[in-house]
Amino acid sequence: MAQTATAPGPADYDGDGRADVAVFRPDGANWFVQRNTIGILIQQFGINGDSPTPASFVP
């Protein structure tokens, strides 16, 4: 079984103006985010094998 690397993804996920600690695990397309204001978020987003792409996707 191939191992996939965990990718760091710091950004402001909770809108408080400060970067939150985050990592992306591509083997399950899971994000693990330690938000500064409202605690931990674990979110599946994408499909197995995706790569994180930093950008502002909100209009």
C-alpha positions, -999 to +999 in steps of 0.1 A: +000+000+000+014+034-010+018+061+017+006+096+008+021+127+024+002+149+048+002+185+034+001+216+056-027+240+047-026+270+071-052+297+063-079+317+080-107+291+081-129+308+107-127+345+095-109+359+126-080+373+106-055+348+119-041+317+103-055+284+117-034+252+118-046+227+092-034+196+074-048+177+044-045+140+041-050+130+004-055+093+011-090+101+022-094+137+012-097+147+048-089+182+063-080+185+099-083+222+111-076+236+145-096+268+143-086+297+167-122+305+177-144+275+175-123+244+179-114+214+157-129+207+123-125+173+105-140+175+070-138+152+041-136+174+010-127+160-025-119+125-035-091+101-027-058+113-041-067+150-045-041+177-039-049+208-019-049+240-039-046+272-019-069+300-030-099+321-020-129+303-034-155+327-019-167+355-042 
